C-alpha cells in the first residue's frame, strides 16, 4: 500500500496544480494543458483546464471496487452502502462469489479484500469489475 496513492484509492477529491496536472472534484475529472507554454497562455486567459469530464455512476462503481481492493484492508462494505445506497452484493454479487470461490478474495464481517494469491493476480481480479 503506497501512502502517496491513498487519496486516489479512497476516492477522495484532489486538486492538481501546474502543467499536465489532473484533478478530481465534485464528480468531474479535469486535466490542465500539458505543454508549458500552452498552460501559461491558458492560465493568463483565466482557464488552464484542457479537459473536463463528468464521472458516471458506472465509472464510480468500477473505480470504487478496483481502487478499494488496492488497499491493505480492502473495501469496507458499509462504505460502499453509504456511498451508493445499495448493498455491495446487489451490484457485484456474482463477481464477488466467483472471486471468493477462486480464492482471490477474502471476506469478513466488515471488509472484502484480496487474498495473498489475489494480490499476485490483482489486475485479473480488477477486470471482474470493469463492464
RALIN-V67086 format. One record per pair of residues at least 12 apart in sequence whose C-alpha atoms are under 6 Angstrom apart, sorted by the first residue. I is the first residue (numbers start at 1). J is the second residue. D is the distance in Angstrom with one decimal. If there is no record, write none. Layout:
BEGIN
I_J_D ; I_J_D
END
This chain:
BEGIN
1_71_6.0 ; 9_67_4.5 ; 9_68_5.8 ; 13_25_5.1 ; 19_32_5.8 ; 19_33_5.6 ; 19_34_4.8 ; 19_36_5.7 ; 19_39_5.7 ; 20_32_4.9 ; 20_33_5.3 ; 20_34_3.7 ; 27_55_5.5 ; 28_53_5.4 ; 28_54_4.5 ; 28_55_5.5 ; 29_52_5.7 ; 29_53_5.3 ; 30_51_5.6 ; 30_52_4.5 ; 31_49_5.7 ; 31_50_5.8 ; 31_51_5.5 ; 32_48_5.4 ; 32_49_4.3 ; 32_50_5.0 ; 33_50_5.1 ; 62_129_5.6 ; 62_130_5.8 ; 66_126_5.2 ; 69_113_5.8 ; 74_112_5.5 ; 74_113_4.1 ; 75_111_5.3 ; 75_112_5.2 ; 76_110_5.8 ; 76_111_4.6 ; 77_110_5.8 ; 77_111_5.7 ; 104_117_6.0 ; 104_118_4.1
END
